[in-house]
C-alpha cells in the first residue's frame, strides 16, 4: 500500500458525493485497472468528459465538483473503477418528474444493501432544474445519431493522420499516446450525453409502464431496434458460423480444436478455408478492437487474441439454421410495436402522459443506438492507444527492461518520460506492482460503498461461494431486460478467456457480461447475469438478438448449480430452478 491506498492509482473519496458503485462500469472494467489506463484516460479524458457533459446539459455547475485532476464522478478505489451513485441521484432530483429509485434501477439494477438516498440541502437547485429541464425536453425531439456520424468521420480522419510506429522514437510514441487524450475526452463526452439521454428516457418508460400495471412490457419497448452497432459483431459471427456449419472440411478443423485453427486453415488449399479466412479477416478489420473488459489498455482483443472470438464461433456453429437472429428481428419489431400500443391504450384517458410515453419510446430507440455507436468510437480510440503502448512495451521487452510488454501499463502517466529516459530505475517498482495486480485480479471488490473506500480485507475471493445453492422450485428475482421465456440447462460461464462448455439452448449464467459476449448469446437459450440493468450493453444486445435475459440476479453463479434445469422469464425478471 502507498499512503494508505491499495493501488498506485487509487483516488480520494468524495465528501459531497459519498456513494460509489461498480454498477454499469463493471461491464467494461471487469478487473483491476492498470495505472497508465487510469492516470491517463481516467483522470485526463473520462472524468473531464463526464463533467463537460453534466455541466453542458445544465444539471451541475463546475464549482460543485472537486478541482480538475481529482476524479469524483468516476474514480478508482482498491484498483477497481467505480461510478459515483450520489451524483446520478442528484441528477435525478434535479430532473422534473424523475425519481432517485428510477434512475438507480435504470443504471445500476436491483442490488441489495445499496445505501439509501440521503437528501442534502444542496441537491435541490432551482437554477439547475430550469436548465436541465430544457435538456430533458430536447431528448424527445433531438436525434443524436448525426452527431455520432460526424464524430466517426472526425475519428477516422484523426487516426489516418499518423506515421508508422516503427519509425518513431520512444519519446515520440509517448507523445503520440498522449495526443489521443483530448480526442478521447471529446468522444466520451458525447458517449455520456447519449448514455444519460437513454437512461432518462428508459426511466420514463419504466415508470409509466409500472404505473399502468405493465411493468413486464418495459423491456419490449426497447427491443428490436435494428440499428444497434454493438450487436453487429454477433450477426457477423453468425454468418461465419454458417460457413463452418455448411462445410465438412471446416467442421472437421473446428472439431480438432481452436488452438492452431487459423494456422491450419492458412496452410490449407481448401476453397472453404480460403473463403472462411477472407470473411474472418474482414471481421477482424471491422471489429478486431473489441474484447473483454476492453477499456483497459491491457485487455485482450479479438485481433491480438483471436481465440476469444473463435471459441464463441465454435459454440455458435452448433446452433441450427432456424435459430438465425435475423429470423427473430421481425418478431421483435412486432413485439415492440405491440408493447407501445398496449401501454398507449392504457393511457387513453391521459393524453399528456400518453404523448410523453410514445415520445419517450421513439426517442429512446434513437439514444440507445447512439449510445452503442458512441461506445464503439471510444473503444476504437482506446485500441489505438493500446497499440502504441504495446509497441513501446515490446521495444522495452526486447531491450531487457521489461519481462512482458504489458508491464509498461503499470506506470502512471507522469512516470512515462522518466521511464523512457532511464527504465532500469523502475524495475523494482514495476515488479512490486505486477505482484500487487495479480493479487487484486483474484479479488472481487464491494459492489457499492458509502464514505471511505473499503479495505482489502472485505474484498471477496473471486472463486469463493457468496451464497448457498438454491433448492428446486426456488425463484430468483432480478430485472427482466429481454422478454421471452425459455427452459434449459444452466451453464456457469465466468470468462470468455477459457474453454466454453455450452450446448445450443442452454442458459448462460455469468457474474458479469458486456457486449463482447453477444456472439456467445447466439448459442444460448437465455442469459442470467448477477449484475446489470435495463440499458446495460449486454442487455441491449440480448434484446437485439431476441434472447430472454434477466440481470441483477444476486449470487446467480453460486445459487444456480451448473447443469441444473431452469426457466428464465425475461419479461418478469424471474429465474426458476426446476
N, C-alpha and C positions, 0 to 999 in steps of 0.2 A: 504494500500500500504506500501511497505517496501523499503526505499531508492529510491522512485520513481518508483518501479516496481509494476505491477498489481498483480502478483502472486509470491509466495515464491520461485519458481524455475525458474523464468524468467532469460533469458540470456541477454548479451550485444549485440547490433547490430554490424555490420561489416563495417568499413570504406572502406576496399579494395573491398569487395563483398557486395554491399548495398541492392540488391533486393532479397526479400524473398517472397515465395508463399505457399499457402495451397494446391496447386495443387498436386495430387498424394498422398501426405502424409495424406491429409484429409480423404482418404478412410479408413485408418487404425487407425487414431486418430480423430474420428468424434467429440468428446467432449474434454473439457479441460483435460489436463494430470495431473495425481497425482504426487506430489513431489517425492515420492520414485521411481516411474517408471522412471521419467526423470533424477533425480540426480544419480541413479544407472545405469540403462540401457542406457539412452540417452547420458549421458556425459562419461560414462566409457566403453561402449560397442559400441553403434551405431556410434557416431561421430568418434571415433578412427578407426572403421572398414571402414568407408567411406574414411578416409584419407589413410588407408592401401591400399584400392582398387585403388583410383585415383593416388596415388604415385606409386603403383605397376605396373600400365599399362604405366607409364611414362608421364602421362598428366600433373602432377604437381610435384613439389618438396616440401618436408616437410616445408621448411622455408617460403613458400608462405602463410601458414596458421598461425593463432594465436597459442600461446603456448598450449601445451596439457592441457586439462581440461577446455578450453574456446571454447565452440561449435561455429562453423562457417558454416559448410556445412548443418547441421540440428540443429535447435535451437528452444527454447521455448520463445514466446512473448505473453503477456496477457493470459498466461495459455494454449495457443494452440501451437502445434508443426508446424513448418514451414520448408520448404526446401529452400536452397539458390539457387535462379534462376541465379544469376550472375555467380556462379561457373560453372553451367552447360553450360552457354553461353560461358564462356572462354574455356571450354572443346570443344564446337563446333568450336570455332575459331581455335583451335589447331589441329583438326582432318581434314586432307585433304579432300576436296570435301563436307564437312558438312557445313550447314548454321545455324545461330542462329535461324532463323524462323522455320526451320525444326525440330530442337531439342526442341524448345519451344512447338510446336504443338504436337510433339510425347509424351512429358512428361506431359504437363500441359493443353493441349486443347486450344480452342479459347475462351479466356475470355477478356471482354472489359476492357479498362483502364489499361492494362499492360504497365508498363514503357518501353520505347524503349531501345534497347541496346545502351549503351554509351561506345564507344571504349576507352580503357585505354592503354597507351603505353606498359604496362606490359603484356597485353593479348597475343600478338603475341610473340612466343618464339620458334625460330628455333630448339633449342636443344630438347624442349619438343615435338615439332611436329615430329621430327625424331623418337623419342622414341615411341610416341603414334601411329605412322604410322605402326610400327611393330605389335602392338596390333590389329589395325584395320585389317591388312592382316590376322592375325591369326583367326579372327572371322569367316572367310569364310571356314576354314578347321578344326578348333578345335571342339570338342564335349564336352561341359561342364557336360553332364549327368553322366559320370563315376565318376567325382569329387563329384557330388551330392550323388551318391551311397556310396562312401567312407565316406562322411560326415554323412550320415544316419547311417551307421554301427558305426561310432565313437560316434554319439549322443546316440544311443541305449545302447552302452557299458557304456557310461558316466552315463546315467540315471539308469542303472541297478545296478551300484556300489554305492548304498545308503542304509542307515539304516532307519527303521521305524521312522517317525517324532515324534510319541508319546513317543519314548524312548529318545528323545533329549532334552537337556536343552534349555532355551530361547537363551542363548548365542550361543549354537550350531546351532540353527535354523538360527540365523543371519549369522553365518559363512557359513552355507550351502547355504543360499541365495546368498551371495557374491561370492561363488565358481562358480556360474553359469555365472558370468560376463565375464571372459576370454573366455569361450566356446561360449557365445553369440557373442562376438567380432569375433571369428573365423567363425561362421556360417553366420553372417551378412556380413562379407567381401565378401564371395562367393555370397551371395544374391545380393550385389551391382554389382559385376562383371557380374553376369548373367543378371541382370536388365538393366545395361547400354549397355551390348552387344546387348540385344534385342532392346533397344531404338535406338541405332545407326543403326542397320540393318533395323528396321522398318522405320526409317527416310530415308534411302537409297531407300527402296521400294517405299515409298510415293513420294519422289522427282522424281523418274524415271516414276512412273505411271502418275503423273501430267504433266511431260514434254512431254509425248506421247499422252496426251488427254484422259487418262484412270484413272483419279483420283478416280472414283467410285469403281474401282477394287482393290484398295489397301487393303481394309478390307478382301476381299475374299481370298487374297493371304495368309493370316494367319488364316484361318478358318479350322475347321475340322481336327485338328492336331492329335487328338486321344490319346494323351499322356500328358494331362493337369491335374495335380493332383488336382488343386483347383476345377475342375469340377466334380471330382469323388463323393463327397458327394451328389451332385444333382442327379446323376444317382442312387445312393444307396437309396436316399429318394423316388425316383420314384418307385423303386422296392417295398419299403414299402407301398407306396400309392396303388399299385396294390393289395397287400394283403388285404388292407382295402376295396377297391372297390369291390373285389370279394367275400367279406364276409358280409352277412346280419347282423350278430351279431356285428362285428367290426364297421360297418357303423352306427349301432344304438348307439354304445358307443360314436363314434365321434359326432353324432348328438346331444348328451347330453352335449357336450362341452369339451374343452381341460382341463379345471380345474378339477382336480381329476381323469383324464382319466387313468393315469398309475396305480393309486391305485385300481381303479375299475377292470382293467384288471388283476392285480396281485391277486385279490381275486376271479377271475373267474376260473371255471373249464373247460371253453370252449377251445377245441383244437386250434381254430383260435386265441384265446387270447394268448395261450402259444407260438404258432408259431410267432405271431407278436412280443411278448416280447423278444423271443430269437433273432430275427433279429434286433430288436431295440437295444438290449444290445450290439450286435456285432457292430452296427453302432456307438454307443457311445464309445465303446472301441477304435475304429479307429479314430473317429472324435469329440469326446467329448470336446477336447481342443479348438474347433472353436467357434466363436460367433461374437458379434457386437463390432466393434472398439477394436479388440481383443488384440492389442499390449499393451494397458494399463492394468496394473495389477488389476484394479478394474472392468474390463469389464465382463459382464455376458457371460458364455459359455454354450454350449449345455448340458454339463454334469451337471453343477450346476443349470441351468435354462432350463430344457428340454422343457418347454412350448414354447421357441423360435422356436425350430425345429418343435414341434408338431403343432404350428399354421400354419407354411408353409405346413406341411404334410396335415393338414385339408383342405387347399385350393387345393393342388395338387391332392387329392383323387377324386375331382370332374371332373378332366380332362379325356376325353375319351381315351381309349387304343390306338387309332390310332394316338395320338399325342406323342407317345413314342419317347424320344430323340434318341434312338438307330436307329429308322427308318430314322432319318434325317442325321445320320452320313455319310452314303454312298453318299447322295446328296451333303453334304458339301465337301467331298473329291473331288467329280467331279467338283464342283464349283471352288475349289481351283486350281485344275489342269487346268481347262479351263481358269481361270484368268491368271495363269502363262503363258500358251501357247499363249493367246491373246496378252499380253504385250510383250512377247518374239518375236512374229511375227512382231509387230510394230517396233522392234529394229533390224530387219534383216539386215538393211543397216549399222549398227554399232555393229559389233561383240564384241568389247571390252565392251561396255555398256550392251549389251545383256548378256554376260557372267557374268558381275557384278550383274545384276538383278537376273538371275537364281540362282547364288550362294547365294545372299542375301536372296532370298525366302526360299531356303533349310536350310540355316544356322539359319534364324530367327525362324523357327519351332523348332530347337534344343534348342535355347536360351530361347524362350518363355516357353517351357516345363520345362527347368532347373530353370527358374525364379520362376515359380509357385511352383515347388517342394522345392526349397530353402526357399521360404517364409514359407511353411509348417513346415520345420525343425525349423526355428526361432520361429514360433508360438508355437510349442510343448515345446520348452525350456522355453519360456515365461510362459506357463501354469504351468510348474513345479515350477517356481519361485512364481507364484501366489498361488499355493497350500501351499508352505512353509509359505508365509506371511499370508495366511488365517489361518493356524494352529497357528501361533504366535498371530494374532489378536483375534482369538477365545479364546485363553487362557486369554488374557488380558481382554476380554469382560466378561469372567466367573469370573474373579477376581474383576470386578467392575471398571476397569481402563479405559475402552472404551465403548461407547454406542453401537457400532457395530464393527465387525472385520475390515471392510474396512478403519476405521479411522487410522489404523497403516500406511496406504499408504500416509497419509497426512504429514508424517515425511520426511525430507531429509535423504539421506543415512548417512551423517555424524552426524545425531542425534540418530540413531538407538541404539547405545551402551548405551548412556546416558538414553534413554527412557527405555530400558530393566532394567537398574540398578535402576532407580527411576522414574517410569511412571507418578506419580502424578504431577511432575514438569511441564509436558507438557499439562496438562488438559486444561488450558485457551487457549494456542496457538492452540491446535487441534480443539477446539470448534470454534475459530475465523476462522480457515482455512476451516472448514466444511461449515460455513456460506458463506464464500467467494466463495467456489467452487460451491455452489448452485446458486449463482448469475451468475457466469461465464457459467454454464450449460445452462442458459436461453438466452445466447447471441451468436451471430454469428460474429466471427472476420472478418476483411477485408481479402479478398482472396489474395491480394498482397499488398506489400508496399515497398517503397524505402527510405533508410536512417533510421530515427528514428522510432521505433515501434509506431503503432497507439495508441492513448489514449483510455481508456474505453468508452469515450463519443461517439466515432464513431462506436462502435460495434453495430450490428443490433439485434433487438429483434427477436428471432427465430420464433416467432409466428406472426410477423408483415408481412405486404404485401410490397414486394420490388418493384413491378411494377403493372400496371393496367392489367386487363383481356384483352386478345387479342380477336378481333372480328372474327366471322365466315369468312372463306376464307383467313384468315391471315396465312402466312407461318412463322414458327420459324426455325431458322437455327442453326445447331450445327455441330458436326463431326460424320459422319456415321462410326460406328465401327463394325457393323454386318449387312451384306447385307440382302435384302428382303423387301417387302412392306406388311403392314398389316393395316387394318382399324378396329377400335374397340372403345369402350367406355373408356375414361380416368379415372384412379383411382389414386388419390393422396395418396401415401404411404410414410409417413415420418419416420417411425421406425418399426423395427421388434418386438419391445417390447410391442406393442399394438395390439389389435384385428385387423385383416386384412380383409377388405371387398373387395375381389377381385374374380370376376367370371371368368371362363375359357374364354380366348380370349380377355380379357380386357387389356388395356395398362397401365403398371406401370409408374407413373410419380413421381420421387423422387428427393430430393435435393442432395443426395449422396448415393452411394451403394458400397459394396465391395463383395468379393467372397462369403461371408456368405449368401448373398441374392439369390444365384444361385438356390436353391430349389424352391423359390417363383417364379422365372422366368419361371419355368416349367408350371405354371398355366396361364402365361401371353401370349398375342399375340405379344407384343412388349414392349420395355423398353425405357424410355426417362429420362435422368438424367441431372441435372443442371451443374454438374462438370464432370471431367474425360477427358481421352484422348484415343488414339488408343490402347495403351497397358495397360490401367488400368486393374486391376484384374477383375472387373465386365465385362469389355468389352471382355476380353479373354473368360470368362465363357459364355457370350452371344453367341459368335461365336461357341464355342464348342457345345452349345445346339441348335444352329440353329435358334435363336430368333432375329428378327430385332431390332437394338438398335441404338439410337442417343444420344451422350453425349455432354456436354458443351453447353447445351441449356439454356442460361441465363434466370433466373426467371421463369422457366417452371412451378414450383408448384403454382405460383401466377397468371401466364398468361393463363394457361390452366385450365378451370373450371372443377371441379370434376364432372364426369358423362357426359361430353361433348364427341362428336364423333370426332376422329382424325384419320388421315392417317399418318403412320410413314414409311418413306423411309430410311432404314438403310444403303443404298449404297450412296445416295446423301446427307444424313445428314439433311433431311428436315422433319418437322412435320407440317402438315396442319390441321387447325381447320375447321371442316365441319359445 
